[in-house]
Amino acid sequence: MGSKNKKGPKKDKPNPCQPSKPKAAKPEKPSTFVADTTPFGEKKDSTLPMLPEYHPKSVEAAWYAWWEKKGFFHANAENVTSGKKKLFAKIIPPPNVTGALHLGHALMLSIEDVIVRTKRM
């Protein structure tokens, strides 16, 4: 009496040493990228319709230069020392015990960053 394979015949497994079959090429979607025409340092026209896809170069172009021109990143110490504005400080906690940052840190710190930027404006 010989032993029989109860599972049936073995199926062929792909050999990792042999190249796999080429996959059919997917048709590429047409790009919806529109170049930004905002002059450097000027406020971007936000009345234009939104694109169906996010293009960072188009969306973020010119915002940073406008923020710098308006002085949004400039902290004026005279406002605090003269009493015009109250001192505002936000302490960011260290990462967890393992020392690794994760998405929870990114979300929490993003919210705190928005609060700080709002207070500074």
Backbone as XML, in Angstrom:
<?xml version="1.0"?>
<chain id="A" units="angstrom">
  <residue number="1" name="MET">
    <atom name="N" x="0.826" y="-1.167" z="0.000"/>
    <atom name="CA" x="0.000" y="0.000" z="0.000"/>
    <atom name="C" x="0.876" y="1.237" z="0.000"/>
  </residue>
  <residue number="2" name="GLY">
    <atom name="N" x="0.811" y="1.965" z="-1.021"/>
    <atom name="CA" x="1.577" y="3.199" z="-1.131"/>
    <atom name="C" x="0.793" y="4.381" z="-0.603"/>
  </residue>
  <residue number="3" name="SER">
    <atom name="N" x="1.508" y="5.415" z="-0.223"/>
    <atom name="CA" x="0.816" y="6.609" z="0.268"/>
    <atom name="C" x="0.376" y="7.452" z="-0.914"/>
  </residue>
  <residue number="4" name="LYS">
    <atom name="N" x="-0.827" y="7.899" z="-0.858"/>
    <atom name="CA" x="-1.373" y="8.718" z="-1.934"/>
    <atom name="C" x="-1.495" y="10.162" z="-1.430"/>
  </residue>
  <residue number="5" name="ASN">
    <atom name="N" x="-1.312" y="11.067" z="-2.337"/>
    <atom name="CA" x="-1.463" y="12.478" z="-2.003"/>
    <atom name="C" x="-2.945" y="12.795" z="-1.943"/>
  </residue>
  <residue number="6" name="LYS">
    <atom name="N" x="-3.441" y="13.130" z="-0.764"/>
    <atom name="CA" x="-4.863" y="13.393" z="-0.598"/>
    <atom name="C" x="-5.274" y="14.748" z="-1.155"/>
  </residue>
  <residue number="7" name="LYS">
    <atom name="N" x="-4.319" y="15.639" z="-1.351"/>
    <atom name="CA" x="-4.636" y="16.981" z="-1.846"/>
    <atom name="C" x="-4.743" y="17.035" z="-3.365"/>
  </residue>
  <residue number="8" name="GLY">
    <atom name="N" x="-4.361" y="15.990" z="-4.027"/>
    <atom name="CA" x="-4.403" y="15.999" z="-5.478"/>
    <atom name="C" x="-3.035" y="16.331" z="-6.045"/>
  </residue>
  <residue number="9" name="PRO">
    <atom name="N" x="-2.972" y="16.498" z="-7.344"/>
    <atom name="CA" x="-1.670" y="16.779" z="-7.962"/>
    <atom name="C" x="-1.160" y="18.166" z="-7.543"/>
  </residue>
  <residue number="10" name="LYS">
    <atom name="N" x="0.164" y="18.270" z="-7.490"/>
    <atom name="CA" x="0.769" y="19.546" z="-7.120"/>
    <atom name="C" x="0.606" y="20.553" z="-8.256"/>
  </residue>
  <residue number="11" name="LYS">
    <atom name="N" x="0.353" y="21.777" z="-7.872"/>
    <atom name="CA" x="0.236" y="22.843" z="-8.865"/>
    <atom name="C" x="1.620" y="23.417" z="-9.111"/>
  </residue>
  <residue number="12" name="ASP">
    <atom name="N" x="1.816" y="23.884" z="-10.315"/>
    <atom name="CA" x="3.103" y="24.503" z="-10.636"/>
    <atom name="C" x="3.219" y="25.837" z="-9.918"/>
  </residue>
  <residue number="13" name="LYS">
    <atom name="N" x="4.341" y="26.014" z="-9.245"/>
    <atom name="CA" x="4.611" y="27.290" z="-8.579"/>
    <atom name="C" x="5.522" y="28.102" z="-9.485"/>
  </residue>
  <residue number="14" name="PRO">
    <atom name="N" x="5.377" y="29.424" z="-9.448"/>
    <atom name="CA" x="6.265" y="30.232" z="-10.290"/>
    <atom name="C" x="7.707" y="30.116" z="-9.818"/>
  </residue>
  <residue number="15" name="ASN">
    <atom name="N" x="8.606" y="30.003" z="-10.749"/>
    <atom name="CA" x="10.020" y="29.882" z="-10.445"/>
    <atom name="C" x="10.599" y="31.289" z="-10.319"/>
  </residue>
  <residue number="16" name="PRO">
    <atom name="N" x="11.149" y="31.644" z="-9.153"/>
    <atom name="CA" x="11.683" y="32.994" z="-8.994"/>
    <atom name="C" x="12.903" y="33.274" z="-9.858"/>
  </residue>
  <residue number="17" name="CYS">
    <atom name="N" x="13.538" y="32.232" z="-10.392"/>
    <atom name="CA" x="14.709" y="32.423" z="-11.239"/>
    <atom name="C" x="14.326" y="32.758" z="-12.680"/>
  </residue>
  <residue number="18" name="GLN">
    <atom name="N" x="13.098" y="32.496" z="-13.043"/>
    <atom name="CA" x="12.660" y="32.778" z="-14.404"/>
    <atom name="C" x="11.900" y="34.099" z="-14.425"/>
  </residue>
  <residue number="19" name="PRO">
    <atom name="N" x="12.065" y="34.871" z="-15.482"/>
    <atom name="CA" x="11.334" y="36.146" z="-15.557"/>
    <atom name="C" x="9.835" y="35.895" z="-15.642"/>
  </residue>
  <residue number="20" name="SER">
    <atom name="N" x="9.087" y="36.760" z="-14.995"/>
    <atom name="CA" x="7.634" y="36.620" z="-15.023"/>
    <atom name="C" x="7.088" y="37.143" z="-16.348"/>
  </residue>
  <residue number="21" name="LYS">
    <atom name="N" x="5.848" y="36.805" z="-16.603"/>
    <atom name="CA" x="5.224" y="37.255" z="-17.838"/>
    <atom name="C" x="5.039" y="38.767" z="-17.780"/>
  </residue>
  <residue number="22" name="PRO">
    <atom name="N" x="5.304" y="39.444" z="-18.884"/>
    <atom name="CA" x="5.128" y="40.901" z="-18.871"/>
    <atom name="C" x="3.649" y="41.264" z="-18.704"/>
  </residue>
  <residue number="23" name="LYS">
    <atom name="N" x="3.414" y="42.284" z="-17.880"/>
    <atom name="CA" x="2.051" y="42.733" z="-17.661"/>
    <atom name="C" x="1.653" y="43.694" z="-18.773"/>
  </residue>
  <residue number="24" name="ALA">
    <atom name="N" x="0.378" y="43.703" z="-19.038"/>
    <atom name="CA" x="-0.116" y="44.602" z="-20.077"/>
    <atom name="C" x="0.034" y="46.039" z="-19.593"/>
  </residue>
  <residue number="25" name="ALA">
    <atom name="N" x="0.489" y="46.902" z="-20.473"/>
    <atom name="CA" x="0.690" y="48.304" z="-20.120"/>
    <atom name="C" x="-0.658" y="49.002" z="-19.942"/>
  </residue>
  <residue number="26" name="LYS">
    <atom name="N" x="-0.762" y="49.760" z="-18.852"/>
    <atom name="CA" x="-1.993" y="50.501" z="-18.600"/>
    <atom name="C" x="-1.944" y="51.817" z="-19.376"/>
  </residue>
  <residue number="27" name="PRO">
    <atom name="N" x="-3.055" y="52.210" z="-19.929"/>
    <atom name="CA" x="-3.040" y="53.498" z="-20.634"/>
    <atom name="C" x="-2.874" y="54.637" z="-19.623"/>
  </residue>
  <residue number="28" name="GLU">
    <atom name="N" x="-2.036" y="55.601" z="-19.970"/>
    <atom name="CA" x="-1.783" y="56.716" z="-19.064"/>
    <atom name="C" x="-2.907" y="57.736" z="-19.152"/>
  </residue>
  <residue number="29" name="LYS">
    <atom name="N" x="-3.241" y="58.291" z="-17.971"/>
    <atom name="CA" x="-4.268" y="59.315" z="-17.936"/>
    <atom name="C" x="-3.668" y="60.631" z="-18.425"/>
  </residue>
  <residue number="30" name="PRO">
    <atom name="N" x="-4.437" y="61.432" z="-19.102"/>
    <atom name="CA" x="-3.909" y="62.732" z="-19.511"/>
    <atom name="C" x="-3.702" y="63.622" z="-18.284"/>
  </residue>
  <residue number="31" name="SER">
    <atom name="N" x="-2.636" y="64.387" z="-18.282"/>
    <atom name="CA" x="-2.312" y="65.241" z="-17.148"/>
    <atom name="C" x="-3.223" y="66.465" z="-17.122"/>
  </residue>
  <residue number="32" name="THR">
    <atom name="N" x="-3.623" y="66.863" z="-15.921"/>
    <atom name="CA" x="-4.452" y="68.050" z="-15.768"/>
    <atom name="C" x="-3.636" y="69.204" z="-15.197"/>
  </residue>
  <residue number="33" name="PHE">
    <atom name="N" x="-2.307" y="69.102" z="-15.239"/>
    <atom name="CA" x="-1.440" y="70.119" z="-14.666"/>
    <atom name="C" x="-1.600" y="71.440" z="-15.413"/>
  </residue>
  <residue number="34" name="VAL">
    <atom name="N" x="-1.764" y="72.515" z="-14.637"/>
    <atom name="CA" x="-1.833" y="73.857" z="-15.205"/>
    <atom name="C" x="-0.754" y="74.682" z="-14.520"/>
  </residue>
  <residue number="35" name="ALA">
    <atom name="N" x="0.122" y="75.286" z="-15.296"/>
    <atom name="CA" x="1.216" y="76.065" z="-14.726"/>
    <atom name="C" x="0.670" y="77.285" z="-13.990"/>
  </residue>
  <residue number="36" name="ASP">
    <atom name="N" x="1.312" y="77.629" z="-12.880"/>
    <atom name="CA" x="0.879" y="78.778" z="-12.090"/>
    <atom name="C" x="1.363" y="80.065" z="-12.743"/>
  </residue>
  <residue number="37" name="THR">
    <atom name="N" x="0.486" y="81.046" z="-12.853"/>
    <atom name="CA" x="0.833" y="82.318" z="-13.488"/>
    <atom name="C" x="0.888" y="83.468" z="-12.484"/>
  </residue>
  <residue number="38" name="THR">
    <atom name="N" x="0.873" y="83.156" z="-11.182"/>
    <atom name="CA" x="0.908" y="84.194" z="-10.156"/>
    <atom name="C" x="2.270" y="84.865" z="-10.139"/>
  </residue>
  <residue number="39" name="PRO">
    <atom name="N" x="2.326" y="86.201" z="-10.187"/>
    <atom name="CA" x="3.622" y="86.892" z="-10.082"/>
    <atom name="C" x="4.277" y="86.604" z="-8.735"/>
  </residue>
  <residue number="40" name="PHE">
    <atom name="N" x="5.599" y="86.549" z="-8.715"/>
    <atom name="CA" x="6.348" y="86.217" z="-7.503"/>
    <atom name="C" x="6.042" y="87.227" z="-6.408"/>
  </residue>
  <residue number="41" name="GLY">
    <atom name="N" x="5.678" y="86.733" z="-5.230"/>
    <atom name="CA" x="5.415" y="87.583" z="-4.091"/>
    <atom name="C" x="4.006" y="88.134" z="-4.020"/>
  </residue>
  <residue number="42" name="GLU">
    <atom name="N" x="3.162" y="87.823" z="-4.977"/>
    <atom name="CA" x="1.776" y="88.304" z="-4.986"/>
    <atom name="C" x="0.850" y="87.209" z="-4.493"/>
  </residue>
  <residue number="43" name="LYS">
    <atom name="N" x="-0.319" y="87.613" z="-4.003"/>
    <atom name="CA" x="-1.294" y="86.641" z="-3.516"/>
    <atom name="C" x="-1.887" y="85.877" z="-4.694"/>
  </residue>
  <residue number="44" name="LYS">
    <atom name="N" x="-2.007" y="84.581" z="-4.499"/>
    <atom name="CA" x="-2.526" y="83.705" z="-5.538"/>
    <atom name="C" x="-4.032" y="83.916" z="-5.719"/>
  </residue>
  <residue number="45" name="ASP">
    <atom name="N" x="-4.484" y="83.845" z="-6.961"/>
    <atom name="CA" x="-5.908" y="83.983" z="-7.261"/>
    <atom name="C" x="-6.608" y="82.682" z="-6.895"/>
  </residue>
  <residue number="46" name="SER">
    <atom name="N" x="-7.380" y="82.703" z="-5.817"/>
    <atom name="CA" x="-8.050" y="81.484" z="-5.358"/>
    <atom name="C" x="-9.487" y="81.388" z="-5.868"/>
  </residue>
  <residue number="47" name="THR">
    <atom name="N" x="-9.860" y="82.245" z="-6.818"/>
    <atom name="CA" x="-11.211" y="82.174" z="-7.376"/>
    <atom name="C" x="-11.281" y="81.214" z="-8.558"/>
  </residue>
  <residue number="48" name="LEU">
    <atom name="N" x="-10.119" y="80.744" z="-9.020"/>
    <atom name="CA" x="-10.100" y="79.798" z="-10.136"/>
    <atom name="C" x="-10.660" y="78.455" z="-9.685"/>
  </residue>
  <residue number="49" name="PRO">
    <atom name="N" x="-11.276" y="77.688" z="-10.592"/>
    <atom name="CA" x="-11.802" y="76.375" z="-10.189"/>
    <atom name="C" x="-10.671" y="75.418" z="-9.820"/>
  </residue>
  <residue number="50" name="MET">
    <atom name="N" x="-10.972" y="74.516" z="-8.876"/>
    <atom name="CA" x="-9.972" y="73.537" z="-8.443"/>
    <atom name="C" x="-9.790" y="72.460" z="-9.509"/>
  </residue>
  <residue number="51" name="LEU">
    <atom name="N" x="-8.572" y="71.975" z="-9.614"/>
    <atom name="CA" x="-8.280" y="70.888" z="-10.538"/>
    <atom name="C" x="-8.772" y="69.576" z="-9.950"/>
  </residue>
  <residue number="52" name="PRO">
    <atom name="N" x="-9.065" y="68.567" z="-10.781"/>
    <atom name="CA" x="-9.534" y="67.293" z="-10.238"/>
    <atom name="C" x="-8.431" y="66.510" z="-9.524"/>
  </residue>
  <residue number="53" name="GLU">
    <atom name="N" x="-7.159" y="66.828" z="-9.791"/>
    <atom name="CA" x="-6.040" y="66.144" z="-9.154"/>
    <atom name="C" x="-5.174" y="67.174" z="-8.431"/>
  </residue>
  <residue number="54" name="TYR">
    <atom name="N" x="-4.457" y="66.727" z="-7.414"/>
    <atom name="CA" x="-3.571" y="67.614" z="-6.659"/>
    <atom name="C" x="-2.204" y="67.650" z="-7.314"/>
  </residue>
  <residue number="55" name="HIS">
    <atom name="N" x="-1.763" y="68.840" z="-7.665"/>
    <atom name="CA" x="-0.433" y="69.057" z="-8.225"/>
    <atom name="C" x="0.286" y="70.056" z="-7.322"/>
  </residue>
  <residue number="56" name="PRO">
    <atom name="N" x="1.196" y="69.579" z="-6.459"/>
    <atom name="CA" x="1.833" y="70.464" z="-5.487"/>
    <atom name="C" x="2.502" y="71.684" z="-6.103"/>
  </residue>
  <residue number="57" name="LYS">
    <atom name="N" x="3.178" y="71.519" z="-7.228"/>
    <atom name="CA" x="3.865" y="72.658" z="-7.834"/>
    <atom name="C" x="2.879" y="73.751" z="-8.229"/>
  </residue>
  <residue number="58" name="SER">
    <atom name="N" x="1.743" y="73.363" z="-8.725"/>
    <atom name="CA" x="0.752" y="74.339" z="-9.145"/>
    <atom name="C" x="0.025" y="74.943" z="-7.951"/>
  </residue>
  <residue number="59" name="VAL">
    <atom name="N" x="-0.317" y="74.113" z="-6.973"/>
    <atom name="CA" x="-1.100" y="74.578" z="-5.826"/>
    <atom name="C" x="-0.252" y="75.437" z="-4.892"/>
  </residue>
  <residue number="60" name="GLU">
    <atom name="N" x="0.950" y="74.983" z="-4.575"/>
    <atom name="CA" x="1.771" y="75.663" z="-3.575"/>
    <atom name="C" x="2.610" y="76.807" z="-4.137"/>
  </residue>
  <residue number="61" name="ALA">
    <atom name="N" x="2.682" y="76.928" z="-5.447"/>
    <atom name="CA" x="3.503" y="77.980" z="-6.046"/>
    <atom name="C" x="3.024" y="79.352" z="-5.595"/>
  </residue>
  <residue number="62" name="ALA">
    <atom name="N" x="3.953" y="80.219" z="-5.286"/>
    <atom name="CA" x="3.731" y="81.621" z="-4.934"/>
    <atom name="C" x="3.206" y="81.844" z="-3.523"/>
  </residue>
  <residue number="63" name="TRP">
    <atom name="N" x="2.663" y="80.846" z="-2.834"/>
    <atom name="CA" x="2.149" y="81.088" z="-1.485"/>
    <atom name="C" x="3.277" y="81.461" z="-0.527"/>
  </residue>
  <residue number="64" name="TYR">
    <atom name="N" x="4.374" y="80.726" z="-0.545"/>
    <atom name="CA" x="5.462" y="80.971" z="0.400"/>
    <atom name="C" x="6.034" y="82.369" z="0.215"/>
  </residue>
  <residue number="65" name="ALA">
    <atom name="N" x="6.251" y="82.763" z="-1.029"/>
    <atom name="CA" x="6.789" y="84.101" z="-1.298"/>
    <atom name="C" x="5.833" y="85.179" z="-0.796"/>
  </residue>
  <residue number="66" name="TRP">
    <atom name="N" x="4.543" y="84.975" z="-0.944"/>
    <atom name="CA" x="3.560" y="85.948" z="-0.468"/>
    <atom name="C" x="3.567" y="86.021" z="1.052"/>
  </residue>
  <residue number="67" name="TRP">
    <atom name="N" x="3.667" y="84.848" z="1.729"/>
    <atom name="CA" x="3.718" y="84.830" z="3.193"/>
    <atom name="C" x="4.940" y="85.602" z="3.702"/>
  </residue>
  <residue number="68" name="GLU">
    <atom name="N" x="6.106" y="85.396" z="3.030"/>
    <atom name="CA" x="7.311" y="86.117" z="3.430"/>
    <atom name="C" x="7.147" y="87.615" z="3.204"/>
  </residue>
  <residue number="69" name="LYS">
    <atom name="N" x="6.568" y="87.994" z="2.077"/>
    <atom name="CA" x="6.374" y="89.408" z="1.757"/>
    <atom name="C" x="5.461" y="90.086" z="2.787"/>
  </residue>
  <residue number="70" name="LYS">
    <atom name="N" x="4.435" y="89.385" z="3.254"/>
    <atom name="CA" x="3.500" y="89.931" z="4.233"/>
    <atom name="C" x="4.045" y="89.892" z="5.659"/>
  </residue>
  <residue number="71" name="GLY">
    <atom name="N" x="5.181" y="89.200" z="5.874"/>
    <atom name="CA" x="5.793" y="89.150" z="7.197"/>
    <atom name="C" x="5.144" y="88.150" z="8.135"/>
  </residue>
  <residue number="72" name="PHE">
    <atom name="N" x="4.496" y="87.128" z="7.609"/>
    <atom name="CA" x="3.833" y="86.143" z="8.462"/>
    <atom name="C" x="4.823" y="85.324" z="9.295"/>
  </residue>
  <residue number="73" name="PHE">
    <atom name="N" x="6.083" y="85.229" z="8.867"/>
    <atom name="CA" x="7.072" y="84.457" z="9.607"/>
    <atom name="C" x="7.902" y="85.335" z="10.544"/>
  </residue>
  <residue number="74" name="HIS">
    <atom name="N" x="7.645" y="86.616" z="10.551"/>
    <atom name="CA" x="8.448" y="87.539" z="11.337"/>
    <atom name="C" x="7.815" y="87.755" z="12.711"/>
  </residue>
  <residue number="75" name="ALA">
    <atom name="N" x="8.589" y="87.471" z="13.727"/>
    <atom name="CA" x="8.125" y="87.717" z="15.097"/>
    <atom name="C" x="8.731" y="89.040" z="15.570"/>
  </residue>
  <residue number="76" name="ASN">
    <atom name="N" x="7.898" y="89.965" z="16.008"/>
    <atom name="CA" x="8.364" y="91.265" z="16.458"/>
    <atom name="C" x="8.430" y="91.265" z="17.989"/>
  </residue>
  <residue number="77" name="ALA">
    <atom name="N" x="9.644" y="91.254" z="18.520"/>
    <atom name="CA" x="9.830" y="91.190" z="19.968"/>
    <atom name="C" x="9.331" y="92.453" z="20.664"/>
  </residue>
  <residue number="78" name="GLU">
    <atom name="N" x="9.320" y="93.588" z="19.964"/>
    <atom name="CA" x="8.858" y="94.843" z="20.577"/>
    <atom name="C" x="7.379" y="94.762" z="20.945"/>
  </residue>
  <residue number="79" name="ASN">
    <atom name="N" x="6.587" y="94.029" z="20.171"/>
    <atom name="CA" x="5.169" y="93.877" z="20.493"/>
    <atom name="C" x="4.973" y="93.202" z="21.845"/>
  </residue>
  <residue number="80" name="VAL">
    <atom name="N" x="5.824" y="92.250" z="22.171"/>
    <atom name="CA" x="5.704" y="91.528" z="23.439"/>
    <atom name="C" x="6.255" y="92.369" z="24.583"/>
  </residue>
  <residue number="81" name="THR">
    <atom name="N" x="7.439" y="92.965" z="24.382"/>
    <atom name="CA" x="8.061" y="93.740" z="25.465"/>
    <atom name="C" x="7.271" y="95.006" z="25.781"/>
  </residue>
  <residue number="82" name="SER">
    <atom name="N" x="6.600" y="95.583" z="24.787"/>
    <atom name="CA" x="5.821" y="96.800" z="25.042"/>
    <atom name="C" x="4.436" y="96.491" z="25.605"/>
  </residue>
  <residue number="83" name="GLY">
    <atom name="N" x="4.017" y="95.241" z="25.528"/>
    <atom name="CA" x="2.711" y="94.858" z="26.063"/>
    <atom name="C" x="1.600" y="94.886" z="25.025"/>
  </residue>
  <residue number="84" name="LYS">
    <atom name="N" x="1.920" y="95.141" z="23.753"/>
    <atom name="CA" x="0.894" y="95.133" z="22.702"/>
    <atom name="C" x="0.306" y="93.735" z="22.531"/>
  </residue>
  <residue number="85" name="LYS">
    <atom name="N" x="1.171" y="92.740" z="22.622"/>
    <atom name="CA" x="0.731" y="91.351" z="22.494"/>
    <atom name="C" x="1.245" y="90.551" z="23.673"/>
  </residue>
  <residue number="86" name="LYS">
    <atom name="N" x="0.483" y="89.521" z="24.055"/>
    <atom name="CA" x="0.914" y="88.631" z="25.125"/>
    <atom name="C" x="1.910" y="87.613" z="24.570"/>
  </residue>
  <residue number="87" name="LEU">
    <atom name="N" x="2.827" y="87.191" z="25.422"/>
    <atom name="CA" x="3.802" y="86.174" z="25.044"/>
    <atom name="C" x="3.072" y="84.858" z="24.796"/>
  </residue>
  <residue number="88" name="PHE">
    <atom name="N" x="3.420" y="84.172" z="23.710"/>
    <atom name="CA" x="2.802" y="82.888" z="23.389"/>
    <atom name="C" x="3.902" y="81.872" z="23.136"/>
  </residue>
  <residue number="89" name="ALA">
    <atom name="N" x="3.879" y="80.767" z="23.858"/>
    <atom name="CA" x="4.845" y="79.692" z="23.672"/>
    <atom name="C" x="4.112" y="78.359" z="23.705"/>
  </residue>
  <residue number="90" name="LYS">
    <atom name="N" x="4.531" y="77.438" z="22.861"/>
    <atom name="CA" x="3.919" y="76.113" z="22.788"/>
    <atom name="C" x="5.037" y="75.079" z="22.888"/>
  </residue>
  <residue number="91" name="ILE">
    <atom name="N" x="4.931" y="74.181" z="23.845"/>
    <atom name="CA" x="5.940" y="73.141" z="24.036"/>
    <atom name="C" x="5.488" y="71.882" z="23.313"/>
  </residue>
  <residue number="92" name="ILE">
    <atom name="N" x="6.387" y="71.342" z="22.507"/>
    <atom name="CA" x="6.078" y="70.114" z="21.769"/>
    <atom name="C" x="6.698" y="68.944" z="22.534"/>
  </residue>
  <residue number="93" name="PRO">
    <atom name="N" x="5.898" y="67.938" z="22.896"/>
    <atom name="CA" x="6.440" y="66.818" z="23.666"/>
    <atom name="C" x="7.389" y="65.955" z="22.836"/>
  </residue>
  <residue number="94" name="PRO">
    <atom name="N" x="8.293" y="65.231" z="23.506"/>
    <atom name="CA" x="9.212" y="64.351" z="22.784"/>
    <atom name="C" x="8.477" y="63.127" z="22.242"/>
  </residue>
  <residue number="95" name="PRO">
    <atom name="N" x="9.128" y="62.375" z="21.337"/>
    <atom name="CA" x="8.491" y="61.154" z="20.830"/>
    <atom name="C" x="8.339" y="60.117" z="21.937"/>
  </residue>
  <residue number="96" name="ASN">
    <atom name="N" x="7.693" y="59.008" z="21.615"/>
    <atom name="CA" x="7.431" y="57.984" z="22.636"/>
    <atom name="C" x="8.733" y="57.310" z="23.089"/>
  </residue>
  <residue number="97" name="VAL">
    <atom name="N" x="8.620" y="56.322" z="23.961"/>
    <atom name="CA" x="9.773" y="55.691" z="24.600"/>
    <atom name="C" x="10.749" y="55.093" z="23.588"/>
  </residue>
  <residue number="98" name="THR">
    <atom name="N" x="10.234" y="54.565" z="22.484"/>
    <atom name="CA" x="11.113" y="53.930" z="21.498"/>
    <atom name="C" x="11.903" y="54.951" z="20.693"/>
  </residue>
  <residue number="99" name="GLY">
    <atom name="N" x="11.506" y="56.202" z="20.758"/>
    <atom name="CA" x="12.205" y="57.237" z="20.007"/>
    <atom name="C" x="11.744" y="57.336" z="18.574"/>
  </residue>
  <residue number="100" name="ALA">
    <atom name="N" x="10.748" y="56.538" z="18.192"/>
    <atom name="CA" x="10.265" y="56.554" z="16.814"/>
    <atom name="C" x="9.028" y="57.452" z="16.713"/>
  </residue>
  <residue number="101" name="LEU">
    <atom name="N" x="9.002" y="58.262" z="15.684"/>
    <atom name="CA" x="7.824" y="59.088" z="15.432"/>
    <atom name="C" x="6.855" y="58.297" z="14.558"/>
  </residue>
  <residue number="102" name="HIS">
    <atom name="N" x="5.572" y="58.533" z="14.716"/>
    <atom name="CA" x="4.572" y="57.849" z="13.907"/>
    <atom name="C" x="3.512" y="58.844" z="13.476"/>
  </residue>
  <residue number="103" name="LEU">
    <atom name="N" x="2.500" y="58.380" z="12.765"/>
    <atom name="CA" x="1.481" y="59.278" z="12.220"/>
    <atom name="C" x="0.706" y="60.004" z="13.306"/>
  </residue>
  <residue number="104" name="GLY">
    <atom name="N" x="0.572" y="59.417" z="14.473"/>
    <atom name="CA" x="-0.093" y="60.105" z="15.571"/>
    <atom name="C" x="0.651" y="61.368" z="15.967"/>
  </residue>
  <residue number="105" name="HIS">
    <atom name="N" x="1.997" y="61.287" z="15.972"/>
    <atom name="CA" x="2.790" y="62.476" z="16.255"/>
    <atom name="C" x="2.580" y="63.522" z="15.155"/>
  </residue>
  <residue number="106" name="ALA">
    <atom name="N" x="2.587" y="63.075" z="13.916"/>
    <atom name="CA" x="2.428" y="64.009" z="12.801"/>
    <atom name="C" x="1.095" y="64.734" z="12.882"/>
  </residue>
  <residue number="107" name="LEU">
    <atom name="N" x="0.031" y="64.025" z="13.197"/>
    <atom name="CA" x="-1.284" y="64.649" z="13.304"/>
    <atom name="C" x="-1.310" y="65.626" z="14.470"/>
  </residue>
  <residue number="108" name="MET">
    <atom name="N" x="-0.823" y="65.184" z="15.627"/>
    <atom name="CA" x="-0.857" y="66.043" z="16.809"/>
    <atom name="C" x="-0.019" y="67.302" z="16.592"/>
  </residue>
  <residue number="109" name="LEU">
    <atom name="N" x="1.188" y="67.131" z="16.058"/>
    <atom name="CA" x="2.067" y="68.282" z="15.868"/>
    <atom name="C" x="1.551" y="69.203" z="14.776"/>
  </residue>
  <residue number="110" name="SER">
    <atom name="N" x="0.840" y="68.665" z="13.792"/>
    <atom name="CA" x="0.251" y="69.506" z="12.750"/>
    <atom name="C" x="-0.825" y="70.403" z="13.338"/>
  </residue>
  <residue number="111" name="ILE">
    <atom name="N" x="-1.638" y="69.848" z="14.213"/>
    <atom name="CA" x="-2.690" y="70.643" z="14.859"/>
    <atom name="C" x="-2.064" y="71.731" z="15.728"/>
  </residue>
  <residue number="112" name="GLU">
    <atom name="N" x="-1.032" y="71.377" z="16.487"/>
    <atom name="CA" x="-0.356" y="72.369" z="17.318"/>
    <atom name="C" x="0.293" y="73.448" z="16.461"/>
  </residue>
  <residue number="113" name="ASP">
    <atom name="N" x="0.855" y="73.061" z="15.319"/>
    <atom name="CA" x="1.482" y="74.024" z="14.424"/>
    <atom name="C" x="0.449" y="75.025" z="13.902"/>
  </residue>
  <residue number="114" name="VAL">
    <atom name="N" x="-0.730" y="74.555" z="13.569"/>
    <atom name="CA" x="-1.802" y="75.448" z="13.099"/>
    <atom name="C" x="-2.197" y="76.425" z="14.202"/>
  </residue>
  <residue number="115" name="ILE">
    <atom name="N" x="-2.290" y="75.938" z="15.437"/>
    <atom name="CA" x="-2.636" y="76.811" z="16.564"/>
    <atom name="C" x="-1.577" y="77.900" z="16.732"/>
  </residue>
  <residue number="116" name="VAL">
    <atom name="N" x="-0.305" y="77.509" z="16.666"/>
    <atom name="CA" x="0.785" y="78.477" z="16.825"/>
    <atom name="C" x="0.741" y="79.512" z="15.722"/>
  </residue>
  <residue number="117" name="ARG">
    <atom name="N" x="0.594" y="79.057" z="14.480"/>
    <atom name="CA" x="0.568" y="80.012" z="13.364"/>
    <atom name="C" x="-0.624" y="80.949" z="13.449"/>
  </residue>
  <residue number="118" name="THR">
    <atom name="N" x="-1.759" y="80.454" z="13.909"/>
    <atom name="CA" x="-2.942" y="81.306" z="14.061"/>
    <atom name="C" x="-2.707" y="82.357" z="15.140"/>
  </residue>
  <residue number="119" name="LYS">
    <atom name="N" x="-2.097" y="81.956" z="16.250"/>
    <atom name="CA" x="-1.822" y="82.896" z="17.340"/>
    <atom name="C" x="-0.837" y="83.972" z="16.904"/>
  </residue>
  <residue number="120" name="ARG">
    <atom name="N" x="0.131" y="83.590" z="16.060"/>
    <atom name="CA" x="1.157" y="84.553" z="15.633"/>
    <atom name="C" x="0.610" y="85.576" z="14.653"/>
  </residue>
  <residue number="121" name="MET">
    <atom name="N" x="-0.444" y="85.248" z="13.922"/>
    <atom name="CA" x="-0.961" y="86.172" z="12.900"/>
    <atom name="C" x="-1.715" y="87.270" z="13.520"/>
  </residue>
</chain>
